[in-house]
Amino acid sequence: MGTLCDLQLFSEHPGRANRLGKRIIADVERLEAKYSRYRADSLLSQINAVAKQGGSIRVDDETGYLLNYANTCYQQSDGLFDITSGVLRYAWRFHTNTLPSQDEIDPLLEKVGWHKLNWHKPDLEFTQAGMELDFGGIVKEYAVDRAATFCREAEITHALINLGGDIRLVGPRGNGEPWIVGIGHPRKPGKVLLNLSVTKGALASSGDYERCIVIDGVRYAHILNPKTGWPVRHLASVSVMSEFCVIGGSASTIAMLKEEQGPAWLVELGLPHLWMDVNGRQGGDL
């Protein structure tokens, strides 16, 4: 999934742990092959081929589940969490270290909007040509949660699943001690904002530091507001704990997108969280 992954399994039965590890790795690879926008043979590429022309496609149950979750996120974020916003990357070429013009962004905004789709499981219809879907904000977290389910099915009660910083803990460490999970500092590479002592649950983070450019002292991050086409500018990082990684991941991203209203929204959400804004102020209850 284009990132570093870590899987730690504790068991008195090495064969069982080995089989489980292979099953988890195979499932992560399956999901990547199915939903990667970088692979021409992926299901997502097939969906986007239909979207490019306009038209409809029937999807399987798993994809239907992801689309239903995307719809829930869209509704609960007032349209800020939008899996159709990936087309904005055509304007934001971070590797060039230059800003796009508004003339580049505006035509792409016309192709953004979950509300422009007709989704009635299992049928997905694109009423406007030129749109795209991108499951980048959901699939990795979904893969983490699936791995945790596999652990329970294999009766493994001590495990850590970490896919690029999206983490799920299945019970404490093998010796019964809690895991120590560090939340990275968004402005000090290699430094930790907070160390957590955790025995179960999921932790996911979003921030403006993973892929960004800095021009004239202003940081422009890869988290783009689908309504304006421009990056978020208020929060530097958000981390959310939840029972499920997919919930923590979407909640942290939505908070980033809500900018000044993000901290209050997190309090209303009621999940343990930590945030830091671009001025270094911190808040939350982790």
C-alpha positions in Angstrom: 0.0 0.0 0.0 2.9 2.3 -0.6 3.9 2.4 3.0 5.7 0.6 5.8 3.7 -2.1 7.5 4.3 -4.0 10.7 2.6 -7.1 12.0 3.4 -8.7 15.4 1.6 -11.8 16.5 2.1 -13.6 19.8 1.1 -17.3 20.1 2.2 -20.5 21.8 1.6 -22.2 18.5 4.1 -20.9 15.9 2.3 -22.7 13.1 -1.0 -20.9 13.8 0.7 -17.5 14.0 2.6 -18.3 10.7 -0.6 -19.2 8.9 -2.4 -16.1 10.3 0.5 -13.9 9.2 0.3 -15.2 5.7 -3.5 -14.8 5.6 -3.3 -11.2 6.7 -0.5 -10.3 4.2 -2.5 -12.0 1.4 -5.6 -10.0 2.3 -3.8 -6.7 2.3 -2.3 -7.5 -1.1 -5.8 -8.5 -2.3 -7.3 -5.2 -1.2 -4.4 -3.3 -2.8 -4.9 -5.1 -6.1 -8.6 -4.5 -6.0 -8.7 -0.8 -5.0 -5.4 0.7 -6.1 -5.8 3.6 -8.5 -2.2 2.9 -9.7 -3.1 -0.5 -11.2 -4.8 -0.6 -14.6 -6.3 -4.0 -13.8 -7.9 -3.1 -10.4 -11.6 -2.9 -9.8 -11.2 0.8 -9.0 -9.7 1.4 -12.4 -12.7 -0.4 -14.0 -15.1 1.8 -11.9 -13.2 5.0 -12.9 -13.2 3.9 -16.6 -17.0 4.0 -16.4 -16.9 7.3 -14.4 -14.7 8.9 -17.1 -17.4 8.2 -19.8 -20.4 8.5 -17.5 -22.7 5.5 -17.0 -23.3 2.8 -14.4 -21.6 -0.3 -13.0 -22.7 -3.0 -10.6 -20.4 -3.7 -7.7 -19.8 -6.6 -5.3 -20.8 -6.6 -1.7 -17.4 -5.6 -0.3 -17.3 -2.5 -2.6 -20.9 -1.8 -1.6 -19.9 -1.8 2.0 -17.1 0.7 1.3 -19.4 2.9 -0.7 -22.0 2.9 2.1 -19.4 3.9 4.5 -18.2 6.7 2.2 -21.7 7.9 2.0 -22.0 8.0 5.8 -18.7 9.9 6.1 -19.9 12.4 3.4 -23.2 13.0 5.3 -21.6 13.3 8.7 -18.9 15.7 7.5 -21.3 18.0 5.7 -19.8 17.0 2.4 -16.1 17.5 3.4 -15.1 13.8 3.3 -15.7 13.1 -0.3 -14.2 10.1 -2.2 -14.8 11.9 -5.5 -12.3 14.6 -4.6 -9.2 12.7 -5.8 -9.4 14.4 -9.2 -8.0 17.5 -7.6 -4.6 15.8 -7.6 -4.3 16.7 -11.3 -3.9 20.3 -10.2 -1.9 19.7 -7.0 1.4 18.2 -8.3 3.4 18.4 -5.0 6.6 17.0 -6.6 6.9 20.2 -8.7 6.9 22.5 -5.6 4.6 24.9 -7.3 1.0 26.1 -6.6 -1.8 25.5 -9.1 -3.8 28.4 -10.5 -7.4 28.8 -9.7 -8.0 28.3 -13.4 -6.6 24.8 -13.0 -8.7 24.0 -9.9 -12.1 25.3 -11.0 -12.7 22.8 -13.9 -11.8 19.9 -11.5 -14.2 21.1 -8.9 -17.0 20.7 -11.4 -16.2 16.9 -11.3 -16.2 16.7 -7.5 -19.3 15.8 -5.5 -20.6 12.6 -4.0 -24.1 14.0 -4.4 -23.6 13.9 -8.2 -23.6 10.1 -8.1 -26.6 7.8 -7.9 -25.7 5.0 -5.5 -28.3 2.3 -4.9 -26.6 -0.9 -3.9 -25.4 -2.7 -5.9 -25.7 -0.1 -8.8 -23.4 2.9 -9.0 -24.2 5.5 -11.6 -22.1 8.5 -12.7 -24.4 11.1 -14.1 -21.5 13.3 -15.1 -18.6 12.2 -17.2 -15.0 12.8 -16.0 -15.5 11.9 -12.3 -13.3 9.5 -10.3 -13.4 7.6 -7.0 -10.5 7.2 -4.6 -10.8 4.8 -1.6 -7.4 6.0 -0.2 -9.0 7.3 2.9 -10.8 4.1 3.8 -9.3 0.9 2.4 -6.0 0.8 4.5 -8.0 1.3 7.7 -10.5 -1.3 6.5 -7.6 -3.7 5.9 -6.4 -3.2 9.5 -9.8 -4.0 10.9 -10.0 -7.2 8.7 -6.7 -8.3 10.1 -7.9 -7.9 13.6 -11.0 -10.0 12.8 -8.7 -12.7 11.4 -6.7 -12.7 14.7 -9.9 -13.3 16.7 -10.9 -16.1 14.3 -7.4 -17.7 14.8 -7.7 -17.3 18.6 -4.7 -15.0 18.6 -5.3 -12.6 21.5 -2.1 -10.6 21.5 -1.3 -8.8 18.3 -0.3 -5.4 16.7 -1.4 -4.5 13.2 0.3 -1.3 11.8 -0.3 -0.3 8.2 1.5 2.9 7.7 0.5 4.4 11.0 -3.0 3.1 11.1 -2.9 0.8 14.1 -5.1 -1.8 15.7 -4.2 -3.6 18.9 -5.6 -7.0 19.7 -5.1 -7.3 23.5 -1.8 -6.5 25.3 1.6 -7.7 24.4 2.4 -11.4 24.8 3.8 -10.8 28.3 0.6 -9.0 29.3 2.1 -5.6 29.3 0.5 -2.7 27.4 1.8 -1.5 24.0 3.5 1.8 23.9 2.3 3.7 20.9 3.9 7.0 19.9 2.1 9.8 18.1 4.5 11.5 15.8 5.2 15.2 16.1 3.9 17.0 12.9 6.7 19.6 13.0 9.7 17.6 14.4 10.5 14.5 12.3 11.5 11.6 14.5 10.1 13.2 17.6 7.0 12.1 19.5 4.0 14.3 20.4 2.7 11.8 23.0 3.3 8.2 24.1 0.2 6.1 24.8 0.0 3.0 26.9 -2.7 0.9 25.2 -3.9 -2.7 25.4 -6.7 -2.7 22.8 -8.4 -0.6 20.2 -7.4 1.3 17.1 -5.5 4.6 16.6 -5.4 6.5 13.4 -3.9 9.9 12.5 -4.1 12.5 9.8 -1.7 15.4 9.3 -0.4 18.1 7.0 3.2 16.7 7.1 3.1 13.5 5.0 2.9 15.1 1.6 3.2 18.8 1.3 5.0 21.8 -0.1 6.1 25.0 1.6 6.1 28.2 -0.4 6.9 31.6 1.1 6.7 30.1 4.6 3.2 28.7 4.0 2.6 24.9 4.1 0.2 23.4 1.5 -0.7 19.8 2.5 -2.3 16.9 0.5 -5.6 17.0 2.5 -7.7 19.1 0.1 -11.1 20.7 0.8 -13.5 19.3 -1.9 -15.5 22.5 -1.9 -12.6 24.9 -2.5 -10.0 22.7 -4.0 -7.3 24.1 -1.6 -5.5 22.4 1.2 -6.5 22.6 4.9 -4.6 25.2 6.8 -5.6 25.1 10.5 -4.8 21.8 12.1 -1.3 20.2 11.7 -2.3 16.8 13.0 -5.2 14.8 14.5 -5.2 11.4 16.1 -8.3 9.5 17.1 -8.8 6.3 19.1 -11.7 4.1 18.4 -12.8 0.5 18.5 -12.3 0.3 14.7 -9.5 1.7 12.7 -11.8 2.8 9.8 -13.7 5.0 12.2 -10.6 6.6 13.7 -9.2 7.2 10.3 -12.2 8.9 8.8 -12.8 10.9 12.0 -9.2 12.3 12.1 -9.5 13.3 8.4 -12.9 14.9 8.9 -11.5 16.9 11.8 -8.6 18.1 9.6 -11.1 19.1 6.9 -13.3 21.0 9.4 -10.3 23.2 10.3 -11.3 25.7 13.0 -14.4 23.7 13.8 -12.4 20.5 14.0 -11.6 20.5 17.7 -15.2 21.2 18.7 -16.5 18.5 16.3 -14.1 15.9 17.9 -15.5 16.8 21.4 -19.0 16.3 20.1 -18.0 13.0 18.5 -16.9 11.7 21.9 -13.9 9.6 20.9 -10.5 10.0 22.6 -8.4 12.3 20.5 -5.4 14.6 20.3 -4.9 17.5 18.0 -2.2 20.1 17.3 -2.8 23.2 15.2 -0.3 25.0 12.9 0.6 27.4 15.7 1.6 24.6 18.0 -1.5 24.7 20.3 -2.7 21.3 21.4 -5.9 19.9 22.7 -7.8 16.7 23.3 -8.3 14.0 25.9 -5.9 11.2 25.0 
